Amino acid sequence: MAMKRLPKFLLSAALVATMATSFSAVMAATPPDTLVQAWQSDDIISLDPAEVFEFSASEIMGNTYERLVAYDVKDVSKIYGQVAESWTVSPDGKTYTFKLKPNRKFASGNPITAEDVVYSLHRAVSLDKSPAFILGQFGFTKDNVKDKIKQTGPLELTVEVDKPYAPTLVLYCLGNSVASIVDKKLLVQNEKDGDWGYNWLKTKYAGSGPYIMRDWKANEVLVLERNPNYEKKTPLARVIFRHIKETASQRLLLEKGDIDVARNLNPEEITAVSKNQDIKIASAPKGTVYYLGLNQKNPNLAKPEVRQALKYLVDYQAIADTIMKYKGDVHQNFLPKGFLGAETNNPYKLDVAKAKELLAKAGLKDGFSVTMDTRSTSEIMGIAQAMQATFAQAGIKLEILPMDSKQALTKYRARQQDIYIGNWGSDYQDPNSNADTFAANDDNSDNAKAKPLAWRNAWDPGPLTAKTRAAVMERDAEKRAQTYKELQKSVLDDGPFVIFLQQTEVAAVRKNVDNFVLGPSFSDNDVSQAKKN
């Protein structure tokens, strides 16, 4: 049987991987045309955009694939066409017509057509992997997607949603990694048993972005190489991500010049390298918030005065200044800064006297005992211990239950916790991503189909659910923003969530590197215009 010929851009993977692992061994400085990053990338399980739902792989998708639309990372309200040249929305708000930019090519050399875009969206919905709900929320199913998303010309297609949603919600979701445009011809060539090329694409590449995913060796190295067919040539020939788990090793390699960027340094290491004249610090707020979830099945936590008391028993600023230094800022609302309608007021601070007063009103003047399910990471454990100390000042005996992430999430998803400490990352840039989980709960029964964070904490938000559902239909941006402000205030005042930080991502970068961009989402971290002086 004859072997299939692979496109030129997929050849020489072994050669590039060998280059990647040998660079630092043979030279003190990285090559001038190559950016070498050290990061903890063991969360990558697939490189198929229809399946990618992890932070590290999302970043790779952002630099290797394109979507119909994208947004300005400095002002996410500015949505622009990436592969789309223009789009219109029908008067009834349900049909989106996209016209594509002409003369665009995939890395393979195949032209980008409406047929590819339609195939990509059909594929994502039909494969139905973890991120497929981002498209499925608009009424698309395996059975109807071919009728709802259609090619109407060589460079034109229509997308018909089931309800007249706010257009920005639809566009942000079409700009998500799950809606990345893949090379249909290449995927069909590598399809087996009707799998949409899934088993091939898990480790290969079929995109049109600024870089080609050249090679990936799990838990070792991932290599990107310049896409010669991309409309704006990348200044660098390649970008190499080396999986280096130990932060101390990342710091040492950065200081020696063996890598250009260290992605996972701890606060002490960031402080130390920031004093090095050859190193600079890059940072950006992310769409991730840290919070406590208070299970309303616990009779004490179900008391509104107790929920308020706990919000006064967190030393927000101390946590931000010490345990989460460089990595988080005080933030108490469910919408991260940068989102439409996001509130930035932080009314709660450590106030033990106020907390005691509220506990007395709840009939718990001597406090009570409660447990906290805690993932065994240094940051989360450190935060939990800080809260244990401040809770104790009001007589609340907090028992920390350390466990791995899988165990903690399994209990949380079954509503078996007292208090859960964790973080929530927005799935897409629209405020509904967070409102839908913090402020809405359509069915609070144990066997509910949808299980948002409100459900996991057995909280029925009452009228907030209907208000959240109405917000996705509001096409006036100002009115929509106002609704989200009101929802945030309601949850802040009475909800079973103690939101305390918004994540900041930090990277230590050699000073000769310019245009290394950290964006609001991990898929927005951009090296397409990074260069070296």
N, C-alpha and C positions, 0 to 999 in steps of 0.2 A: 504494500500500500504506500503510495507516495505521501511524503510529509507536506503539510500545508506550508506555504511560504508566509513568513511573518513580515509585516512592514519593516522597513529599515529602522524606524524609530524604536522598534522593540528589540533589535539585535544588540549584541555586545553587552548585555546586562551584567554578565559575570565579570567582564573587563572593568566596567565602571565600579562595580562593588569592590573589586580588588583595589582600584584606585582609592576608593573611599576609606578603606580600612588601613591603607598603607601611608596615606598622606602624612599623618602626624608622626609616623614612625621614622620618616626619612627627612623631614624638614621642620624647623622650629616654627616658621610662619606658614599659614595656609596659603595656597596659590592665589594670585591676584584676581583670577576669574572665577573663584569658587568661594561660596559661603558655607562654613562648617558650623553646625549647631549641635550642642549637646542637650538632650532632653530625655525625660522619662516617657517613653512612647509605648510601653507595654500594654496600653489599652487598645491598640490597633488590632482589630480582628478581621477586618475586611477593607478593601479599597474600591468596592462597588458603591457608587454614590446612592444607589437605591437602598443600601443597607447601612451605610455609615451613620452612626449616631453617637460616636465618642469624640471627645475634645480633640485628640491628636489627629485622628483621621479626618475630622472636619477641616482642620487647617490645611491638610494636604489637598482636599477637594477644592478649597478656595483658591489654591494656587495652580491647579491643574485642569479644572473644568470651568465651563461657563454656563450661565443660565439665561433665561429670557431677559430678566431685569436684575439690577443690583441697586445698592444705595451708597451714598457718600458716607464714608466711615466717620467723617468729622461732623456730619449733620444727617442723621439717618432719615429725616423727613424728606430728603431729596432723593427720589427714586429716578433712576435713569435706565435706558435700554442697554443691555449688554450684547446679546445676540439680536434682540428686537430693535428695529429702527423706530417703530412707533406702535401705539396701540390705542384702541377706542373701546368705550363701554356702551352697550346698547341702552336706550332710554329706560327699559325695565330693570337695568342693573344686573342682568344675569348672563349676558354674553359678552365676552372679551375677544376682540379681533386683533391679532398681532401680525404685523408685517416685519419681516426679517431684513437685516442688513445684507446687501448683495455681496457676492464674491468673497465670502468667508470660507475658511477651510479648517478641517480637523488636522491634527498632527499627522495623520496618515496621508494627507493630501486629498482625501475625499471632501467634496463640497458640503457645507452645512445647509440643509434644506428644511422646509417645513415638515417634510416626511420624517426627518431625524428627530425633530422636537416632539412631534406627535408620538412617535415610537417611544421616545424616552419617558414621556408622561404615562403612556399606556403601560410601559414596562414597570415603572415604579409602583403604580397602583396594583397591577396584576401580581407582582412578586410579593407584595404585602409584607415587607419586612418592617422592622421597628419604627422607622420614621414615616411610613406610608400614611399614617393618620393625618399628617400635616396637609396632604392633598385630599384624603378621604373625607375630611370634615366638610368638604364642599359638595358632598353627595356622590362622589365618584366611587364606583365599585368595579370589581373584575367583570361583572356582567354588563355594566352600562357605559364603561369609560370610552369604548370605541364609538359610541353614539354621541357622547358629550364633548369629546376632544377630537376635532376633525381637521384634516388638511383641506384647505379651500383653494390653494394655488401653490406653485413651486416654492414661494417664499411667504405664504400666508396660511394662517390657521385660526380656528375659533375654539374657545374654551367656554363651555356653558356650565355655570354653577347652579345649584338647586334653589338658592334664595338670593335676594338682592343685598349681598353683604357690602360693608364698607370697602371700597375699591383697594384701599391701602392694605387691608387684611389679605385679600386675594393676592396682591402683588408681592407683599413680603413673603408669602408662602411659596409663590412661584420663583422667588429669589433664594429659596433654601436649597441646601445641598441635595436633598432628595429629588429636586426638580432639575438637576444638572443634565445637560444635553450630551448624549452619548452617540457615537458613530454607529448608526444602524448597520451599515454594510459590514463593518468589522465584527460587530456582535453576532450578526446572522451567520457569518463565516465560522464563528466559534461556538455556535449554539449546539447543545446536545440534549436530545430527548425533550425538546420544548422548554428548556430552562432559561430562555432569554439571554443565553451567554453568561448566566450568573456564576457558574463554577469557574469559568475562565476569568471573568472580570474581578473576582475576589482578590486576585493577585496581579492583574495586568492593568492595561490602560486603554481608554478609547475616547479621549477628550479633545478639547480645542483650546485649553487655557494657556497662560504664558509659559508654563513648564510642562514637560512630559514626565510622568512617573516612570523612571527608567528601571529601577530595581528596588525590591524590598525583601530584606531578610529579617523576619520577625525577631524582635528583641536584640537586633544588632545594628542594622543600618537601613536607611531609606534614601534613595538618590533621585533627585529631580534634575532634568537637563533641559536646556533652552529648547522651546518649540519653534522651529524655523518658520512655521506657517502662521504664527501669532501676529496680529496686526501691529503690535508695538513691541519691538525687539527688547528682550530683557538685557540689562547691562552685564549680568553675570551669565557665564556658560552653564553653571550648575550650582545646586544647593544640596548639601549633604546633611542629613539628620542622623547623628550617632546616638543610639540608645545608651545612655550612661546613667545608671540608677542612683549612684552615690553622689550627693551634692558636693561633698568635699573633693571628689575627683573632677567634677565639672569646674569647680573654682580653680583647682591646680592647673588644669588644661588651659583655662582662659588666661590665667596670669602668665603662663609660659608662651602663649600665642599659638598653641596647638589647635585651638578652636576660636571661632569669631564671636559666638554667642553662647551664653550659659542660661538655660531656661528655668531651672528649678532650685536656685540657691535659696537657703533659708535666711531669715532676717539678719542674723549675725554675719553670715557670709556676704550678704549684700552691703551691709555697713562697711565691712572690711575692704571689699573690692572697689567701693565707691571712692575710696581714698587714693586709688591707683590712677595716676595721670593718663594711663593708656586705656582706661575703661570708663564707659559712661552707662547710666542706668536709664532704661526705657520702661514706661509703665502706661497702663490704660485701664479705666474701669470696665468691668465685664458685666454682662447681663445675668449675673448669678448673685442670689441673696442667701445669707446664712440665717437660720431661724430655729426656734424651738416649736415643736408641734405638741399641743396639750390635748390629750385624748379625753373627749367629753364623756366617755364611758366611766371615767374615774369621777366619783361623786364630788370630790373636793375640787378638782380641776374644772368641773362643770359650773361652778359658782362664778358669776361674772366678777365679783369682787376679788376672787383668787386670781383669775386671769389678769386683772389689772395689777394686782399686787406683784405678781411675778415680773411684770414689765418694769416695775420700780426696783427690782432686786438684781438687775444686771448692771455691772460697771462697764457700760458700753465703751467709753473712751479709753479706759485702761486696757481692755482687750485689744482695741485697735492700735494702741500705742506700744504694746508689748508682744503678746503672742502672735498677733496678726500684723505686726509692723511691716509696712510696704505692701501688704497683701490684702488689705481691706480697710474701708472707711465706714464710720458709723452711718447706718441707714436703717430706717424703721418702717418703711412702706413696702408693699409687695411689688410695686413697679420699680425696676432699677432706673437710676438717673439716665437720661437720654431717650427714654421711651415717651411716646405721646401721652400727655397727662400725668407724667410722673411727679409725685410730690417729694419735696426734699426736706420738709420740716421733720425734726426729730424731737418730739415733746417729752420723751421719757429719759430719765437719768437715774442713777442710783440714789434712792431716797428711802432709807430703811424705815424712818418714822412714818412716812406715807403708806408704805407697804403694811406695816403693823396695824395701822388704822383700818385699812381695807380688810385685813385678815380678821380683825375683831368684828367688823360688820358682817363678815361671813360666818361668824360663830367659831372661828378658829384662832382665838387670840394667843394660844400656846403653840401655834403652828401645826404641822402634820408631817407624815413621812411619805415619800414618793420616790420612784425609781426613774432613771434616765438611761435609755438605750443609747450607747455611745460607740461609734466606730473607733477601732484601735489605731488611729493615726495620731501623730504627735500634736498636730494643731487642734483637732477636735477634742482629744483628751485634755489638752491644756485649757481650752475654753470651758469644758465641762467642770474641771476642777476649780477654775476661777468662779464659776456660778455656784458651785457647791459651797464655797466659802461665803459668798454674799447671801445666798438663800439662808444659810445658818444664822445670819445676823437677825433674821426675823423669826427664827424658831423652826424653819422648814428643814427637815432632815432629808437631804438628797443623796440617794444611793446610786452611784454610777455603775452601770452594768456594761463592761467593755465586751465588744464582740467584733467579728469581721463584718465587712460591708454587706455581704450577702445575707448573713444571719440577721443583721439589724433591719435591712430592707424587707426581708421576708416577714418578720414580725410586724413591721410598720404597715405593710400592705395588707396584713390580716387584722389590723386594728387591735393588736395585743400589747401595745406599749402603754406606759403611763405618759412619759415625755420622750420625744425623739429629738435628737439634735442632728441637724444636717444642713444641706444647701440645695437650692433649686435653681437650675439654669434654664433660662427662657429657650424654648424650642425654635422660636422665630422672633423677628424684631417688632411684631405688633403687640400692643398691650393685652390683647385677648389671651396670649400665651400664658400670662400669669393670672389674669383675672379669672380665667376659666378654671384654674385649680385652687386659688386662694379664696375666691368670693362666690363660687357657684357649686351646688351639689343637688342634682336633680332627684336623686334617690338615696336617702340615708340608711336604707335597710342593709343588713349584712350581705345579702346576695345581689347587690346592685351591679349593673353592668359597667357603668362608668365609675371610676374610683379616683377622683381628684384628691388633692391634699385635704380639702375640707372633709371629704368622706373618710379619709384615713384617720382623721381626728374626730370622727363621729359628730361633726358639726353640721347642723342644718342652718344655713344662712338666711332662711326665710325669703323675704322679698329681694334680697341681693341677687339670687339666682336669676330671676326674671329680668332684673336690671342689667345683669351681665349679658344675658342673651340679647336684650334690646340694643346694647352698645355695639354689637358687631354688625347691626343693620343700619346704624346711624352714618349717613354719608357726609354730614357736615362735620369737618374735623374739629372745629371749636366746641361744638355741642358734645361730640364724642369724648374729647379730652376732659370736659367738665364732668361727664358721667364717671369717668375713671377716677377723677379726683374725689368724687363723692364715695365711690366704692372703697377707695383706699382709706378714707377717714373712718368709714363704718368698720372695716376690718381692724384698723389700728385701735379704735376705741373698744371694740367688743369681741373681736375674733380670737380664736384659740391659738394664735401664732405670736411668738415673741421674735420679731424680725430685728436683727441687731447689726448686720454688716452687709455691705455690697463688696463683692470681690474686686480686687485690683490685680491685674497680671503684671508681673515684673520680669524683665530680662536684663542681664548684664551683657554689654556689647563692647567689643573693641572699638576704640575711637576712630579708626580708619574706615568704619562701616557707616554708610549713610542710607537713608530711606528704608530702614528696617521698621516696619509699621506693625504696631499692636492695635487691633481694632476692638469694637464693642462686643463682637462675637468671636469665637475661636476661628471660625471660617473666614473672618475678616483679617486675620493676621497675614500680612502681605509682604512677600519678598520679591514681587514681580519687578519692582524698580530699585531694589537694593543694589548698592554698588560699593566699591572700595576705592579709597583715595591713595 
